[in-house]
Amino acid sequence: MKLTKFYIIFFFILIPVSYGLNFPIRTTFVWIILGFIIFSFFCDDKNEVNRFLTSLPVKRRQIVFARYIYFLILSAGFSGYIGTIDYFAYQGLPFLERNPISFFGAFELFTITSLLLAVSIPIFYYFRNFNKAITAYFILLFIGAFSFGVAQGNPYLTFDDQLKQKIHQLIDVQPYLILTVLSLGSLFISYLLSTWLFTKRDI
């Protein structure tokens, strides 16, 4: 718990520093979230948290649910914090070149975070061994980043542009409602999968 508190404090310090150094804040935010997910499961594995929790008179699905709620609250807090820092940064840092983050932009960050959590958490529940989990996680990240880079850099691949256009058209109908449904829906499906994996796992 102390280590995760340290990471949260590190996040709160790093974001203003990123603005001062004119780093791409959305990319920085994504990597911070990915790092926090990995760090949280690493701390749990190191301290044998799951072994302790399963010895208590609580159901495994309650343990999984508590983790999702914890991540969800932090995700909303992180997104709101970035939106606040972004507002004040553009008031006092004239050298910033990128467009400021609007309220809707902060909501989009929350959706991105939710999707990252929805994909990431079941991977760590699937593997009993943390080293195997982190290896599989980085392989998937590499494949995802490589595929995205190829799709973006190859002028002959235009399906991603059409997909983006359709997604934006769908979101424009009811932006906040659709992003909320996407965020909570993906987390709910991920929660069901994680609960099933954690229930079947020997600890």
N, C-alpha and C positions, 0 to 999 in steps of 0.2 A: 504494500500500500504506500509506503514511504517513497519507493522508487517511482511509482506512477504519479504521485504528487510532485516529485521532482521534475518529471517529464512535462506535466501540465504547466509548472512554473517556467520551464524552459520554453514551452510554446508561447506563453504570454510575453516573454522577453524577445524571442526570436522574431515574431511578427513585426513589431515596430522597427527592429534592426533591419529586417528585409526591406521595409519601405525606405529607410535611410540609405540603404545601398542600392535601391532601385531594382531589386530582384523581381522576377515575375511572381506575383503573390499567389496566383491560383495554383501554379505548379508547386510552389513552396508549400502551400496548404495541403495539397494532395499527398506529398511526400511525408509531411508531418503526421497526417492521419494514418498513412500506411505504417510509419514507424511506431506510432502509438499502439496500433493493433498488435504488431509483432512484439513490442516491448511488454504489453500487458500479458500476453500468453507466455512469454519467456519468464516473467516474474512468477506467474502462477505455477509454471512447471518447476522452476527452481525451488519454490517454497512448498511444493506439493499441495497446493490449495485445493485442487479437485479431490484429492484423497481425504483431506480434512472435511470438506463440505459434504461429501457423500457419507461420511460417518455420522453426520448430524441427522436429526429426525425431520428432514425436508426432502421433498421429491426432486428428482433430477431436473424435471422440466421447470421447477421453480428456480433452480440454480441458473439454468440457461436463460430463463426469462429475466432474471435480475441482471445478468450480464448485458443483455440487449437493451434494457432500460438504461443502464449505466452508460453504455456507448451512445445511446440516442440522446440522452441529456447532454453529454459532453459535446456531441456533434452539433446540437442546436446552440450550445454556449460558444463553441469555437467559431461557428459561422457568424453569430451575432457580434462576437468580439472583433472579428476581422472587418465586418461592416462598419463598426464604430471607429476602429483605428483608421480604416480607409477614409472615412469622412474627415477626420481631423488631419490626416496626412496631406490631403489635397488642399487644406486650408493653409498649411504652413510649409509645404515642400513644393516650390514652383517648378523644380526640375523633373517631376514625375511626368512621363510621356504617355503612359497608358491611360485608358478611360477609367474614371472612378467606378467603384462597385455600387450599384443601386441596391435598393431594398430587395428587388427581384433577383439581382445578381447574388446577394447573400443567400437568398432562398434556393437558388440554383446550386450554390456550394453545399448547402445542407442536403440537397438531393443527391449530388455527386458522392458526398460522404456516406449517405445511406446505402447507395449502391455498392460502394467499396466494402462497407461493413457486411452487407448481405452476401457478397461473394466470398469475402475473406473468412468470416467466422466459422462456417461449416468445414472449411479445410482444416482448421486447427482442431476441430472436434472429431474429424475423421481419423487423424493419426494420433496414436497413443504417445508416440515418441516425438518430442518437439523438434529434434534435428531433422527427422523425416518430413515433418510438417513444413518447416521453414524452407527445406530444399524444394519440395513440391510447390510451395508458394512462390519462390523466386523464379522457378521454371515457368510457371503460369504468367507471372509478371513480365518475364522476358519475352515469351511468346506473344502476349498481348501488346506490349510496346513495339515489338518488331513488326507485327501485323499492322498496327496502326501507322507506323512509319512508312511501310511499303504502300499502304493504301493512300496515304497523304502525298507521298513523293512520286508515285507513278501516274503520269498524265493519262495513261490508257485505262486506269481504273476509276470509273466515275460513279459506281454504284453507291459509294459512301456519300457523295454529294446529293444524290437523289434521296437517300435515306435521311440525311440531315434535313433536307427541305421538307420532307413529309413529317418528320418529328416536330420541326418548328411550327408547321401549319397546325398540327394537332395540339401543341402546347398553347398556341395563340388563341384557341377557342375558349379555354378556361385555364389560364396559366397556373395560378396558385392551386386550384383544385386538382388539376392533372398531375402536377409535381408532388402534391401531398399524397395522392393515391399511389403514384409511382414509388415514392419513398417508403410509405408505410406498407404498401402491398409487397414490395420486394423484401422488406425486413420481416414481414409476417411469414412469407414462404421460407425465407432463410431460417427463421426461428423454428418452424416445424421440422425442417431438415436437420438442424442442429440438435433439436430435442430427440429426434429419432436416432441420430448417430450417438449421442451421449448416453442415451438409455441403453443401447445395445453394447456399449463399450465396457470392457473390464478395466477396473481401476485398482 
